[in-house]
Amino acid sequence: MDLVLRCLILFPLVVVLVRVVNRRQLHSLEPFDIVLLVVLGDLLQQGVTQNDYSVTGAAIVIVTMTLLSMLTAYLAYRSSRFSAVIDGEPVILVERGRPLHSNLRRERITLKELAAQARMNNIADLGDVHYAVLETSGSISFLTDASSS
């Protein structure tokens, strides 16, 4: 039962930490980010299982984490408010060719990074972008005037 309680405490902590991390960083993981995720996973495992290295203990933890993950997904599906908290909401970065600097600042995206993403989508000038949206997945969607008409 101790293992289940540890999962019940640590799972929400991990969900909050993942939510706090910038979406853009989750979309494009750098080598340092991958190492950090591996270390965090190991620390989480140590915190949950402590000195219990039994197969039964591992099974209890795996099942509990899986059920918590399924419960989180179900609640996000059933409740748009819960989904907004867990997944976030899309953020408009460019509107009618004009960058929204407050949204860019809040998401910690520079104009250079935004312009680079636009170029990767075959858009030479941000002035040609009707809307640029930071999606909940961390990717940026670009809608040009040509694609919106």
Backbone as a printed PyTorch tensor [residue, N CA C, xyz], in Angstrom:
tensor([[[  0.8300,  -1.2030,   0.0000],
         [  0.0000,   0.0000,   0.0000],
         [  0.8660,   1.2550,   0.0000]],

        [[  2.0520,   1.1440,   0.6080],
         [  2.9780,   2.2660,   0.6490],
         [  3.3750,   2.6920,  -0.7680]],

        [[  3.5630,   1.7410,  -1.6580],
         [  3.9400,   2.0450,  -3.0320],
         [  2.8360,   2.8160,  -3.7580]],

        [[  1.5970,   2.4300,  -3.5230],
         [  0.4640,   3.1160,  -4.1510],
         [  0.3850,   4.5510,  -3.6490]],

        [[  0.5720,   4.7630,  -2.3570],
         [  0.5340,   6.1190,  -1.7990],
         [  1.6450,   6.9860,  -2.3860]],

        [[  2.8190,   6.4000,  -2.5450],
         [  3.9230,   7.1500,  -3.1440],
         [  3.5800,   7.5520,  -4.5860]],

        [[  2.9630,   6.6580,  -5.3350],
         [  2.5340,   6.9780,  -6.6980],
         [  1.4950,   8.0890,  -6.6900]],

        [[  0.5660,   8.0060,  -5.7570],
         [ -0.4960,   9.0150,  -5.6780],
         [  0.0610,  10.3980,  -5.3570]],

        [[  1.1740,  10.4450,  -4.6610],
         [  1.8010,  11.7270,  -4.3250],
         [  2.6890,  12.2220,  -5.4670]],

        [[  3.4930,  11.3430,  -6.0290],
         [  4.4810,  11.7560,  -7.0260],
         [  3.9060,  11.9520,  -8.4280]],

        [[  2.8710,  11.2100,  -8.7850],
         [  2.2990,  11.3580, -10.1260],
         [  1.7920,  12.7820, -10.3770]],

        [[  0.9850,  13.3600,  -9.4680],
         [  0.5510,  14.7500,  -9.7060],
         [  1.7220,  15.7300,  -9.7540]],

        [[  2.7610,  15.4790,  -8.9780],
         [  3.9330,  16.3400,  -9.0230],
         [  4.5660,  16.3090, -10.4120]],

        [[  4.6930,  15.1350, -10.9830],
         [  5.2630,  15.0100, -12.3250],
         [  4.3660,  15.7010, -13.3490]],

        [[  3.0570,  15.5440, -13.2260],
         [  2.1250,  16.1900, -14.1550],
         [  2.2900,  17.7090, -14.0910]],

        [[  2.3800,  18.2530, -12.8920],
         [  2.5440,  19.7010, -12.7280],
         [  3.8840,  20.1540, -13.3160]],

        [[  4.9460,  19.4110, -13.0440],
         [  6.2570,  19.7900, -13.5710],
         [  6.2820,  19.7810, -15.0970]],

        [[  5.6790,  18.7730, -15.6940],
         [  5.6350,  18.7070, -17.1530],
         [  4.8250,  19.8740, -17.6980]],

        [[  3.7720,  20.2440, -17.0080],
         [  2.9280,  21.3620, -17.4470],
         [  3.6690,  22.6960, -17.3370]],

        [[  4.4950,  22.8270, -16.3100],
         [  5.2250,  24.0660, -16.0850],
         [  6.3310,  24.2450, -17.1190]],

        [[  6.9070,  23.1300, -17.5670],
         [  7.9690,  23.1970, -18.5660],
         [  7.3920,  23.7940, -19.8430]],

        [[  8.1510,  24.6460, -20.4420],
         [  7.7270,  25.3050, -21.6680],
         [  7.3580,  24.2730, -22.7350]],

        [[  6.1890,  24.4290, -23.3660],
         [  5.7300,  23.4910, -24.3930],
         [  6.7220,  23.3660, -25.5280]],

        [[  7.3140,  24.4690, -25.8960],
         [  8.2600,  24.4570, -27.0000],
         [  9.4490,  23.5640, -26.6710]],

        [[  9.8860,  23.5620, -25.4090],
         [ 11.0040,  22.7210, -25.0120],
         [ 10.6370,  21.2440, -25.0990]],

        [[  9.4040,  20.9040, -24.8090],
         [  8.9920,  19.5080, -24.8970],
         [  8.8960,  19.0530, -26.3480]],

        [[  8.5930,  19.9830, -27.2450],
         [  8.4500,  19.6250, -28.6580],
         [  9.7990,  19.3080, -29.2970]],

        [[ 10.8150,  20.0760, -28.9450],
         [ 12.1310,  19.8700, -29.5670],
         [ 13.1560,  19.6320, -28.4690]],

        [[ 13.3260,  18.3910, -28.1000],
         [ 14.2350,  18.0360, -27.0250],
         [ 15.6850,  18.1170, -27.4790]],

        [[ 16.4660,  18.8440, -26.7240],
         [ 17.9040,  18.9190, -26.9350],
         [ 18.5470,  17.7910, -26.1320]],

        [[ 19.8040,  17.4690, -26.4030],
         [ 20.4670,  16.3950, -25.6420],
         [ 20.4070,  16.6150, -24.1250]],

        [[ 20.5910,  17.8420, -23.6690],
         [ 20.5210,  18.1190, -22.2360],
         [ 19.1360,  17.7890, -21.6790]],

        [[ 18.0920,  18.1240, -22.4380],
         [ 16.7190,  17.8510, -21.9980],
         [ 16.4790,  16.3560, -21.8650]],

        [[ 17.0270,  15.5730, -22.7930],
         [ 16.8640,  14.1230, -22.7450],
         [ 17.5490,  13.5550, -21.5060]],

        [[ 18.7660,  14.0220, -21.2330],
         [ 19.4850,  13.5740, -20.0360],
         [ 18.7000,  13.9490, -18.7830]],

        [[ 18.1750,  15.1640, -18.7490],
         [ 17.3920,  15.6090, -17.5920],
         [ 16.1550,  14.7320, -17.3880]],

        [[ 15.4740,  14.3780, -18.4750],
         [ 14.2990,  13.5120, -18.3650],
         [ 14.6680,  12.1300, -17.8360]],

        [[ 15.7880,  11.5980, -18.2950],
         [ 16.2330,  10.2830, -17.8120],
         [ 16.5490,  10.3540, -16.3180]],

        [[ 17.2580,  11.4110, -15.9050],
         [ 17.5950,  11.5780, -14.4860],
         [ 16.3300,  11.7390, -13.6520]],

        [[ 15.3880,  12.5480, -14.1380],
         [ 14.1300,  12.7250, -13.4040],
         [ 13.3720,  11.4030, -13.2900]],

        [[ 13.3830,  10.6160, -14.3580],
         [ 12.7310,   9.3060, -14.3110],
         [ 13.3650,   8.3980, -13.2800]],

        [[ 14.6740,   8.4130, -13.2150],
         [ 15.3720,   7.5940, -12.2250],
         [ 15.0660,   8.0690, -10.8090]],

        [[ 15.0680,   9.3900, -10.6150],
         [ 14.7540,   9.9220,  -9.2860],
         [ 13.3130,   9.5990,  -8.8870]],

        [[ 12.4080,   9.6690,  -9.8430],
         [ 11.0200,   9.3100,  -9.5770],
         [ 10.9220,   7.8460,  -9.1660]],

        [[ 11.6030,   6.9880,  -9.8890],
         [ 11.5870,   5.5560,  -9.5670],
         [ 12.1140,   5.3220,  -8.1600]],

        [[ 13.2080,   5.9900,  -7.8050],
         [ 13.7740,   5.8160,  -6.4650],
         [ 12.8120,   6.2960,  -5.3910]],

        [[ 12.1410,   7.4220,  -5.6690],
         [ 11.1960,   7.9620,  -4.7000],
         [  9.9660,   7.0940,  -4.5210]],

        [[  9.5590,   6.4350,  -5.5830],
         [  8.3590,   5.5990,  -5.5160],
         [  8.6720,   4.2420,  -4.8860]],

        [[  9.7260,   3.5980,  -5.3600],
         [  9.9700,   2.2250,  -4.9120],
         [ 10.8860,   2.1320,  -3.6960]],

        [[ 11.6720,   3.1620,  -3.4370],
         [ 12.6770,   3.1720,  -2.3620],
         [ 13.4950,   1.8860,  -2.3910]],

        [[ 13.4340,   1.0770,  -1.3560],
         [ 14.2530,  -0.1370,  -1.2900],
         [ 13.5100,  -1.3860,  -1.7310]],

        [[ 12.3330,  -1.2260,  -2.3290],
         [ 11.5540,  -2.3780,  -2.7670],
         [ 11.9470,  -2.7330,  -4.1980]],

        [[ 12.7520,  -3.7630,  -4.3650],
         [ 13.1910,  -4.1850,  -5.6860],
         [ 12.4750,  -5.4510,  -6.1360]],

        [[ 11.3510,  -5.7540,  -5.5070],
         [ 10.6360,  -6.9850,  -5.8350],
         [  9.8450,  -6.8230,  -7.1350]],

        [[  9.5650,  -7.9370,  -7.7580],
         [  8.7400,  -7.9380,  -8.9660],
         [  7.3290,  -7.4710,  -8.6160]],

        [[  6.8350,  -7.8880,  -7.4660],
         [  5.4930,  -7.4680,  -7.0350],
         [  5.4400,  -5.9600,  -6.8560]],

        [[  6.4630,  -5.3950,  -6.2240],
         [  6.5190,  -3.9430,  -6.0320],
         [  6.5430,  -3.2100,  -7.3580]],

        [[  7.3580,  -3.7040,  -8.2900],
         [  7.4300,  -3.0830,  -9.6110],
         [  6.0810,  -3.1680, -10.3150]],

        [[  5.4220,  -4.3080, -10.2110],
         [  4.1000,  -4.4810, -10.8440],
         [  3.0860,  -3.5130, -10.2430]],

        [[  3.1060,  -3.3690,  -8.9340],
         [  2.1700,  -2.4490,  -8.2660],
         [  2.3950,  -1.0210,  -8.7500]],

        [[  3.6530,  -0.6130,  -8.8400],
         [  3.9720,   0.7430,  -9.2820],
         [  3.5650,   0.9510, -10.7370]],

        [[  3.8720,  -0.0120, -11.5920],
         [  3.5310,   0.1100, -13.0140],
         [  2.0160,   0.1970, -13.2030]],

        [[  1.2910,  -0.6600, -12.5250],
         [ -0.1730,  -0.6530, -12.6500],
         [ -0.7440,   0.6520, -12.0990]],

        [[ -0.2470,   1.1030, -10.9520],
         [ -0.7570,   2.3420, -10.3520],
         [ -0.4910,   3.5380, -11.2570]],

        [[  0.7330,   3.6480, -11.7760],
         [  1.0610,   4.7690, -12.6710],
         [  0.2250,   4.7120, -13.9540]],

        [[  0.0390,   3.5110, -14.4790],
         [ -0.7800,   3.3610, -15.6750],
         [ -2.2200,   3.7790, -15.4150]],

        [[ -2.7810,   3.3470, -14.2930],
         [ -4.1500,   3.7250, -13.9470],
         [ -4.2680,   5.2330, -13.7340]],

        [[ -3.2800,   5.8330, -13.0880],
         [ -3.2980,   7.2900, -12.8970],
         [ -3.2220,   8.0140, -14.2360]],

        [[ -2.4110,   7.4990, -15.1450],
         [ -2.3060,   8.0910, -16.4740],
         [ -3.6250,   7.9700, -17.2310]],

        [[ -4.2550,   6.7940, -17.1380],
         [ -5.5450,   6.5870, -17.7970],
         [ -6.6250,   7.4830, -17.1790]],

        [[ -6.6040,   7.6260, -15.8670],
         [ -7.5590,   8.4950, -15.1870],
         [ -7.3730,   9.9490, -15.6290]],

        [[ -6.1190,  10.3730, -15.7310],
         [ -5.8360,  11.7370, -16.1720],
         [ -6.3470,  11.9560, -17.5940]],

        [[ -6.0960,  11.0090, -18.4760],
         [ -6.5610,  11.1150, -19.8640],
         [ -8.0900,  11.1320, -19.9190]],

        [[ -8.7310,  10.2910, -19.1100],
         [-10.1950,  10.2510, -19.0890],
         [-10.7710,  11.5740, -18.5960]],

        [[-10.2030,  12.1010, -17.5100],
         [-10.6930,  13.3770, -16.9750],
         [-10.4780,  14.5150, -17.9680]],

        [[ -9.3570,  14.4920, -18.6880],
         [ -9.0990,  15.5130, -19.7040],
         [-10.1010,  15.3940, -20.8500]],

        [[-10.4830,  14.1680, -21.1890],
         [-11.4770,  13.9290, -22.2410],
         [-12.8600,  14.4110, -21.8010]],

        [[-13.2170,  14.1470, -20.5570],
         [-14.5560,  14.4750, -20.0570],
         [-14.7200,  15.9370, -19.6620]],

        [[-13.6300,  16.6110, -19.2750],
         [-13.7310,  17.9690, -18.7650],
         [-12.8030,  18.8980, -19.5310]],

        [[-13.3880,  19.8760, -20.2170],
         [-12.5540,  20.8240, -20.9650],
         [-11.7230,  21.6830, -20.0140]],

        [[-12.2340,  21.9360, -18.8300],
         [-11.4610,  22.7190, -17.8480],
         [-10.2350,  21.9300, -17.3870]],

        [[-10.4190,  20.6550, -17.0980],
         [ -9.3010,  19.8150, -16.6820],
         [ -8.3060,  19.6660, -17.8330]],

        [[ -8.8120,  19.5090, -19.0340],
         [ -7.9550,  19.3940, -20.2140],
         [ -7.1070,  20.6540, -20.3910]],

        [[ -7.7070,  21.8170, -20.1850],
         [ -6.9640,  23.0730, -20.3180],
         [ -5.8450,  23.1650, -19.2810]],

        [[ -6.1030,  22.6420, -18.0910],
         [ -5.0700,  22.6600, -17.0450],
         [ -3.9460,  21.6850, -17.3880]],

        [[ -4.3020,  20.4970, -17.8260],
         [ -3.3070,  19.4620, -18.1090],
         [ -2.5800,  19.7190, -19.4290]],

        [[ -3.3260,  19.9780, -20.4820],
         [ -2.7380,  20.1010, -21.8150],
         [ -2.4070,  21.5320, -22.2040]],

        [[ -3.0340,  22.4980, -21.5410],
         [ -2.8780,  23.8860, -21.9370],
         [ -3.7970,  24.1970, -23.1000]],

        [[ -3.6750,  25.3970, -23.5990],
         [ -4.4870,  25.8240, -24.7350],
         [ -3.5780,  26.4290, -25.7870]],

        [[ -3.9840,  26.3730, -27.0490],
         [ -3.1680,  27.0020, -28.0940],
         [ -3.0090,  28.4990, -27.8240]],

        [[ -1.8470,  29.0330, -28.2030],
         [ -1.5510,  30.4500, -27.9880],
         [ -1.2440,  31.0860, -29.3380]],

        [[ -1.9210,  32.1760, -29.6390],
         [ -1.6900,  32.8910, -30.8950],
         [ -0.4130,  33.7150, -30.7530]],

        [[  0.5160,  33.5050, -31.6880],
         [  1.8020,  34.2060, -31.6620],
         [  1.8650,  35.3320, -32.6900]],

        [[  1.1770,  35.1390, -33.8170],
         [  1.1220,  36.1590, -34.8670],
         [ -0.3310,  36.2930, -35.2810]],

        [[ -0.7630,  37.5380, -35.4210],
         [ -2.1340,  37.7970, -35.8540],
         [ -2.0960,  38.8380, -36.9610]],

        [[ -2.5670,  38.4500, -38.1340],
         [ -2.5880,  39.3160, -39.3250],
         [ -1.2200,  39.9380, -39.6060]],

        [[ -0.1940,  39.0880, -39.5500],
         [  1.1510,  39.5170, -39.8870],
         [  1.9130,  40.2400, -38.7860]],

        [[  1.2610,  40.4670, -37.6570],
         [  1.9180,  41.2010, -36.5580],
         [  2.1770,  40.2650, -35.3840]],

        [[  3.4430,  40.1360, -34.9880],
         [  3.7540,  39.2930, -33.8290],
         [  3.1170,  39.8550, -32.5550]],

        [[  2.5860,  38.9740, -31.7430],
         [  2.0200,  39.3740, -30.4470],
         [  3.1280,  39.2080, -29.4030]],

        [[  3.8310,  40.2910, -29.1470],
         [  5.0270,  40.2500, -28.3170],
         [  4.7530,  39.7620, -26.8970]],

        [[  3.6010,  40.0770, -26.3510],
         [  3.3060,  39.6180, -24.9870],
         [  3.1840,  38.0940, -24.9380]],

        [[  2.5680,  37.4950, -25.9610],
         [  2.4520,  36.0360, -26.0100],
         [  3.8020,  35.3820, -26.2810]],

        [[  4.5880,  35.9900, -27.1490],
         [  5.9280,  35.4710, -27.4260],
         [  6.7780,  35.4950, -26.1560]],

        [[  6.7030,  36.6000, -25.4250],
         [  7.4660,  36.7250, -24.1840],
         [  7.0190,  35.6910, -23.1620]],

        [[  5.7050,  35.5250, -23.0210],
         [  5.1670,  34.5620, -22.0490],
         [  5.6050,  33.1380, -22.3730]],

        [[  5.7090,  32.8090, -23.6600],
         [  6.1080,  31.4650, -24.0840],
         [  7.6240,  31.3520, -24.2960]],

        [[  8.3240,  32.4450, -24.0550],
         [  9.7890,  32.5040, -24.1880],
         [ 10.2490,  32.0950, -25.5910]],

        [[  9.6190,  32.7160, -26.5780],
         [  9.9750,  32.4890, -27.9790],
         [ 10.4400,  33.8200, -28.5580]],

        [[ 11.6330,  33.8280, -29.1470],
         [ 12.1320,  35.0560, -29.7500],
         [ 11.5980,  35.1920, -31.1720]],

        [[ 11.6670,  36.4170, -31.7000],
         [ 11.2520,  36.6320, -33.0850],
         [ 12.1310,  35.8370, -34.0480]],

        [[ 13.4170,  35.7110, -33.7190],
         [ 14.3180,  34.9270, -34.5650],
         [ 13.8770,  33.4610, -34.6210]],

        [[ 13.4990,  32.8960, -33.4720],
         [ 13.0390,  31.5040, -33.4380],
         [ 11.7420,  31.3510, -34.2240]],

        [[ 10.8360,  32.3110, -34.0620],
         [  9.5650,  32.2700, -34.7860],
         [  9.8040,  32.3730, -36.2910]],

        [[ 10.6920,  33.2920, -36.6950],
         [ 10.9980,  33.4580, -38.1180],
         [ 11.6480,  32.1850, -38.6750]],

        [[ 12.5090,  31.5440, -37.8850],
         [ 13.1370,  30.2940, -38.3280],
         [ 12.0800,  29.2090, -38.5280]],

        [[ 11.1350,  29.1060, -37.6150],
         [ 10.0580,  28.1310, -37.7680],
         [  9.2230,  28.4360, -39.0110]],

        [[  8.9800,  29.7130, -39.2670],
         [  8.2210,  30.0950, -40.4660],
         [  8.9830,  29.6790, -41.7260]],

        [[ 10.2960,  29.9440, -41.7430],
         [ 11.0950,  29.5480, -42.9110],
         [ 11.0620,  28.0410, -43.1200]],

        [[ 11.0640,  27.2820, -42.0350],
         [ 10.9920,  25.8200, -42.1540],
         [  9.6480,  25.3810, -42.7380]],

        [[  8.6650,  26.2810, -42.6920],
         [  7.3500,  26.0130, -43.2850],
         [  7.1800,  26.7580, -44.6050]],

        [[  8.3180,  27.1200, -45.2280],
         [  8.3350,  27.8020, -46.5270],
         [  7.6400,  29.1600, -46.5040]],

        [[  7.7700,  29.8680, -45.3990],
         [  7.2150,  31.2160, -45.2720],
         [  8.3940,  32.1630, -45.0540]],

        [[  8.6340,  33.0430, -46.0400],
         [  9.8110,  33.9080, -45.9910],
         [  9.6330,  35.0980, -45.0660]],

        [[  8.4080,  35.5850, -44.9320],
         [  8.1740,  36.8140, -44.1750],
         [  6.9900,  36.6150, -43.2240]],

        [[  7.1760,  36.9960, -41.9580],
         [  6.0720,  36.8760, -40.9920],
         [  4.8870,  37.7600, -41.3720]],

        [[  5.1150,  38.7630, -42.1910],
         [  4.0270,  39.6140, -42.6660],
         [  3.0270,  38.8440, -43.5150]],

        [[  3.4650,  37.7150, -44.0780],
         [  2.5890,  36.8730, -44.9000],
         [  1.7380,  35.9150, -44.0590]],

        [[  1.9800,  35.8960, -42.7540],
         [  1.2860,  34.9550, -41.8710],
         [  0.0060,  35.5940, -41.3560]],

        [[ -1.1070,  34.9270, -41.6220],
         [ -2.3870,  35.4120, -41.0850],
         [ -2.4500,  35.0950, -39.5870]],

        [[ -2.1490,  33.8610, -39.2350],
         [ -2.0560,  33.4470, -37.8300],
         [ -0.9100,  32.4630, -37.6710]],

        [[ -0.1840,  32.5920, -36.5560],
         [  0.7700,  31.5730, -36.1240],
         [  0.3210,  31.1770, -34.7260]],

        [[  0.1630,  29.8790, -34.5200],
         [ -0.3900,  29.3740, -33.2640],
         [  0.5640,  28.3630, -32.6520]],

        [[  0.9280,  28.5850, -31.3890],
         [  1.6840,  27.5880, -30.6430],
         [  0.6790,  26.5660, -30.1500]],

        [[  0.7590,  25.3710, -30.7110],
         [ -0.1920,  24.3160, -30.3710],
         [  0.1680,  23.6890, -29.0220]],

        [[ -0.7640,  22.9500, -28.4520],
         [ -0.5230,  22.3180, -27.1560],
         [  0.5780,  21.2750, -27.2220]],

        [[  0.8830,  20.7870, -28.4210],
         [  1.9510,  19.8030, -28.6000],
         [  3.3300,  20.4510, -28.5790]],

        [[  3.3690,  21.7870, -28.7150],
         [  4.6380,  22.5000, -28.7680],
         [  5.0250,  22.9150, -30.1730]],

        [[  4.3210,  22.4050, -31.1770],
         [  4.6210,  22.8040, -32.5530],
         [  3.9090,  24.1240, -32.8710]],

        [[  4.3900,  24.8050, -33.8980],
         [  3.7880,  26.0720, -34.3050],
         [  3.1130,  25.8650, -35.6500]],

        [[  1.8380,  26.2060, -35.7130],
         [  1.0690,  26.1260, -36.9580],
         [  1.0260,  27.5160, -37.5900]],

        [[  1.2370,  27.5630, -38.8930],
         [  1.2130,  28.8310, -39.6180],
         [  0.0750,  28.8060, -40.6130]],

        [[ -0.7750,  29.7980, -40.5720],
         [ -1.8370,  29.9570, -41.5520],
         [ -1.5410,  31.2300, -42.3350]],

        [[ -1.2950,  31.0820, -43.6250],
         [ -1.0150,  32.2380, -44.4530],
         [ -2.3100,  32.7600, -45.0390]],

        [[ -2.2390,  33.9600, -45.5710],
         [ -3.4320,  34.5300, -46.1930],
         [ -3.9320,  33.6420, -47.3170]],

        [[ -3.0070,  32.9930, -48.0400],
         [ -3.3850,  32.1050, -49.1390],
         [ -4.1170,  30.8710, -48.6170]],

        [[ -3.6860,  30.3520, -47.4410],
         [ -4.3090,  29.1260, -46.9200],
         [ -5.6250,  29.4070, -46.2120]],

        [[ -5.8690,  30.6650, -45.8300],
         [ -7.0970,  30.9630, -45.1020],
         [ -8.2130,  31.4250, -46.0270]],

        [[ -7.9270,  31.6460, -47.3360],
         [ -8.9880,  32.0580, -48.2300],
         [ -9.5270,  30.9280, -49.0490]]])
